[in-house]
């Protein structure tokens, strides 16, 4: 499991085992990702995959209930 934590932090959190305090890895991981929930992270991934700045994608059926359409609408940035 420690290898997975190191790989995750190296890829996503600009963490490097040669520079950062390895003894604090367990404490740091207990608070990672801090400030973001899994739904927010999922939403970032959905936005990246869709290549459009859109609302959260709940799936076709739930999108119809929430948005009145199968695909989540894009955010209006005007």
Secondary structure, 3 states (H helix, E strand, C coil): CHHHHHHHHHHHCCCCCCCCCHHHHHHHHHCCCCCCCHHHHHHHHHHHHHCCCECCCCCHHHHHHHHCCCCCCECCCC
